Amino acid sequence: MSDGCRLGCCTPEVAALPVGGWTTSDKGWKLDDRRREHVAREWREKSAQIDRMQADYPKCKLCGQAALRLDVAGLCSKIDEVHKAYRVRLGLPAVPAAPVPQRGRR
């Protein structure tokens, strides 16, 4: 089907805009208004795909961020003040130790 975009929200004319409808000026980048719905749909689709891929990742106790590994306190690797304070309250170093590199795949 060559009519518009693969999501079905753009006319063939809009789908064929150069650089995906983005233009630049002295004020920065601007998206053509006719392309906004497409970009919003594409963003939602990709975000949902990422959420599905990370659904079984462990979550940080403090901020809820998905992480490949959590430290001994159950926190992600962030080192902002809130995460540091939580680690210190538990008697751990404020900054987590670097993970030990693993060999091969898990």
Secondary structure as GFF3:
##gff-version 3
##sequence-region A 1 106
A	DSSP	alpha_helix	12	15	.	.	.	ID=ss1
A	DSSP	three_ten_helix	18	21	.	.	.	ID=ss2
A	DSSP	beta_strand	22	25	.	.	.	ID=ss3
A	DSSP	beta_strand	28	31	.	.	.	ID=ss4
A	DSSP	three_ten_helix	33	35	.	.	.	ID=ss5
A	DSSP	alpha_helix	36	53	.	.	.	ID=ss6
A	DSSP	alpha_helix	81	89	.	.	.	ID=ss7
###
